[in-house]
């Protein structure tokens, strides 16, 4: 009984293992189009938060940095 799977390769080591399994005639790679993500993470996240949220986060970050740098002893 043959089953078809679609997998997402997260590490090049896994790709080598798949090729080894194919060499051992245990699996057959049907679609070998290897697509590497060319998109930067920043471009994937554009628009995920509003400008207002980003501004508020920047203000909070500045406040946290000021608190971290103050003398506490």
Short mmCIF file of the C-alpha atoms (twelve columns), coordinates in Angstrom:
data_MODEL
# 
_entry.id   MODEL 
# 
loop_
_atom_site.group_PDB 
_atom_site.id 
_atom_site.type_symbol 
_atom_site.label_atom_id 
_atom_site.label_alt_id 
_atom_site.label_comp_id 
_atom_site.label_asym_id 
_atom_site.label_seq_id 
_atom_site.Cartn_x 
_atom_site.Cartn_y 
_atom_site.Cartn_z 
_atom_site.pdbx_PDB_model_num 
ATOM 1  C CA . UNK A 1  0.000  0.000  0.000  1 
ATOM 2  C CA . UNK A 2  1.488  3.327  -1.076 1 
ATOM 3  C CA . UNK A 3  0.691  6.597  0.670  1 
ATOM 4  C CA . UNK A 4  1.407  10.114 -0.535 1 
ATOM 5  C CA . UNK A 5  2.742  12.712 1.887  1 
ATOM 6  C CA . UNK A 6  3.599  16.351 1.547  1 
ATOM 7  C CA . UNK A 7  6.342  17.465 3.900  1 
ATOM 8  C CA . UNK A 8  8.060  20.705 4.743  1 
ATOM 9  C CA . UNK A 9  11.840 20.446 5.149  1 
ATOM 10 C CA . UNK A 10 13.046 22.471 8.110  1 
ATOM 11 C CA . UNK A 11 16.689 21.436 8.015  1 
ATOM 12 C CA . UNK A 12 19.081 20.423 5.241  1 
ATOM 13 C CA . UNK A 13 19.956 17.315 7.263  1 
ATOM 14 C CA . UNK A 14 16.398 16.106 6.722  1 
ATOM 15 C CA . UNK A 15 16.773 16.600 2.976  1 
ATOM 16 C CA . UNK A 16 19.870 14.395 3.009  1 
ATOM 17 C CA . UNK A 17 17.975 11.712 4.932  1 
ATOM 18 C CA . UNK A 18 15.192 11.803 2.362  1 
ATOM 19 C CA . UNK A 19 17.706 11.417 -0.459 1 
ATOM 20 C CA . UNK A 20 19.284 8.482  1.400  1 
ATOM 21 C CA . UNK A 21 15.884 6.806  1.755  1 
ATOM 22 C CA . UNK A 22 15.310 7.306  -1.946 1 
ATOM 23 C CA . UNK A 23 18.716 5.749  -2.707 1 
ATOM 24 C CA . UNK A 24 17.736 2.736  -0.595 1 
ATOM 25 C CA . UNK A 25 14.579 2.440  -2.731 1 
ATOM 26 C CA . UNK A 26 12.405 2.874  0.359  1 
ATOM 27 C CA . UNK A 27 10.679 6.014  -0.905 1 
ATOM 28 C CA . UNK A 28 10.194 7.809  -4.193 1 
ATOM 29 C CA . UNK A 29 10.395 11.566 -4.380 1 
ATOM 30 C CA . UNK A 30 7.597  12.536 -6.750 1 
ATOM 31 C CA . UNK A 31 8.011  16.314 -6.802 1 
ATOM 32 C CA . UNK A 32 11.566 17.441 -6.262 1 
ATOM 33 C CA . UNK A 33 10.990 21.176 -6.722 1 
ATOM 34 C CA . UNK A 34 13.068 22.565 -3.913 1 
ATOM 35 C CA . UNK A 35 11.829 25.996 -3.001 1 
ATOM 36 C CA . UNK A 36 13.737 28.053 -0.511 1 
ATOM 37 C CA . UNK A 37 12.043 30.946 1.143  1 
ATOM 38 C CA . UNK A 38 13.530 34.137 -0.237 1 
ATOM 39 C CA . UNK A 39 11.290 36.412 1.776  1 
ATOM 40 C CA . UNK A 40 12.855 38.096 4.757  1 
ATOM 41 C CA . UNK A 41 11.063 37.782 8.053  1 
ATOM 42 C CA . UNK A 42 10.576 41.541 8.173  1 
ATOM 43 C CA . UNK A 43 8.701  41.483 4.862  1 
ATOM 44 C CA . UNK A 44 6.468  38.674 6.117  1 
ATOM 45 C CA . UNK A 45 5.553  40.680 9.212  1 
ATOM 46 C CA . UNK A 46 4.828  44.002 7.506  1 
ATOM 47 C CA . UNK A 47 1.375  45.178 8.508  1 
ATOM 48 C CA . UNK A 48 0.942  42.600 11.275 1 
ATOM 49 C CA . UNK A 49 0.504  45.401 13.832 1 
ATOM 50 C CA . UNK A 50 -0.862 48.882 13.427 1 
ATOM 51 C CA . UNK A 51 1.295  52.016 13.442 1 
ATOM 52 C CA . UNK A 52 -0.289 52.993 16.739 1 
ATOM 53 C CA . UNK A 53 0.623  49.644 18.313 1 
ATOM 54 C CA . UNK A 54 4.185  49.951 17.002 1 
ATOM 55 C CA . UNK A 55 4.461  53.468 18.421 1 
ATOM 56 C CA . UNK A 56 3.173  52.321 21.826 1 
ATOM 57 C CA . UNK A 57 5.618  49.417 21.837 1 
ATOM 58 C CA . UNK A 58 8.495  51.787 21.062 1 
ATOM 59 C CA . UNK A 59 7.476  54.026 23.978 1 
ATOM 60 C CA . UNK A 60 7.310  51.043 26.332 1 
ATOM 61 C CA . UNK A 61 10.705 49.845 25.143 1 
ATOM 62 C CA . UNK A 62 12.274 53.251 25.769 1 
ATOM 63 C CA . UNK A 63 10.731 53.314 29.266 1 
ATOM 64 C CA . UNK A 64 12.072 49.828 30.038 1 
ATOM 65 C CA . UNK A 65 15.551 50.841 28.890 1 
ATOM 66 C CA . UNK A 66 15.475 53.931 31.118 1 
ATOM 67 C CA . UNK A 67 14.460 51.778 34.084 1 
ATOM 68 C CA . UNK A 68 17.215 49.294 33.363 1 
ATOM 69 C CA . UNK A 69 19.897 51.983 33.187 1 
ATOM 70 C CA . UNK A 70 18.946 53.807 36.424 1 
ATOM 71 C CA . UNK A 71 20.979 53.319 39.595 1 
ATOM 72 C CA . UNK A 72 19.207 50.938 41.938 1 
ATOM 73 C CA . UNK A 73 21.816 50.694 44.680 1 
# 
